[in-house]
Amino acid sequence: MGEPAEVKIEEMQKTQVDPETAERFIAEKRIGERIKRLRLKKSMGLVELGKHTGLSASFLSQLETGRVVPTLRNLSRIAMVFSKDLSYFFETEPNALFRIHRRKERVRLPQTGVAAPTYFFESLGYMVPDRHMDPYFAEFVPLTKEMEPKAHMHPGFEFLYLLDGELDIHHGDQACTLEAGDAIYFDASTPHSYQCAGKKPAGAIIVTMHQAPAAQPIPLRAVSSATTPKPAAPAPPQRPGVPEIK
């Protein structure tokens, strides 16, 4: 008679999770690191995140460093700020991105949209899916009579480092000449163009970052007020003896 009861007790003990196991599970998911990455990606400080979540900056700091174990309520508040689902913190993280682009495997392409290209470029990130920036190697050739620099523009920002030669850059109403070792960073949504300024080709590394305006997080107070039904407007006074129509 006592054997089935012992089996049930043993099964219950197997299904119970002790606090140490729960903390180890939290540590393996690296929830604190995920929160910190989300915060830094939005250029948000601990104090600002605390204002949106109602949590103190000191608590959030301990949460990011793994010194405290988060509750589902706290994680939900943080997830709402960054427009993430709660499951984001428990999903298996993908392997770290690592791609090599061999020089012999790259394709040299001419400037598009012109009959006589003023530069040629090679993508240095063509094997990276969903990339957040586009790196290129570009070679600007000396101008001939049939060549004409063509301005272009795109959302985001652009960085250029000149490896060798001389290069003229026009950006809106501004113009400058770069020499080997010079670098420039500018708003790419303003029309800009390049032009080889010497008798020899100029080589450069260009990185374009297509950055859309960051969505502003919604404070929990705003969410609460938006979801809380407003009290109904009072009904107009009724004349004596006339029933209210519903």
Summary of the structure (lengths in Angstrom):
residues: 246
radius of gyration: 30.0
end to end distance: 66.5
largest distance: 102.9
contacts: 551
relative contact order: 0.11
helix: 31%
strand: 22%
